[in-house]
Amino acid sequence: MDGLHNTAALLTVIQTCKAQGKSVIDFFRQALIDPSSISLIPILT
């Protein structure tokens, strides 16, 4: 089941990026470069 959990987590990130208009590739690239600098939590203004 661990593989299914990982797949679900990746698909959630992909769908969240798409919903927020963010590039999925750029998000994962930045996550690899500097994990502390990224967030999928929207900033409310």
N, C-alpha and C positions, 0 to 999 in steps of 0.2 A: 504493500500500500504506500510505501514511502515515495515511489516513483510517481504515483497518481497525485500525491500531495504536492510534490514539486511542480508537476505539470499544471495543477490548478493554481498554484501561486504565480507561476510565470504568466499564465493566461489572464489572471487578475491584473497583474501589472500592465500587460499589453492593452487590455480593455480600458484600464484607468488612464493610461497615456493617451489613447485615442479619444476618450471622452473629454479630456482636458486639452486636446489639440497639441499634445507634445509628441515629438519624434521618439518612437520606441528605440531606435538605434542609438540616438543621442543620449537617451536616458540610461541605457545599459552601458554605453561607453563611459559616461560620467560616473556611473556606479563603480566601474572598475578602476577608474583613475582616482577618484576621491569620494568614497562612500558617504562621508559625513556631509557632503555638500548638496545632496539630493533629497527630495521629498515628493511624495505624491499627494500630500495633504494640501488642499487648496488654501490660498491666503485670502481671507475674507476682508473686503474693504468697505 
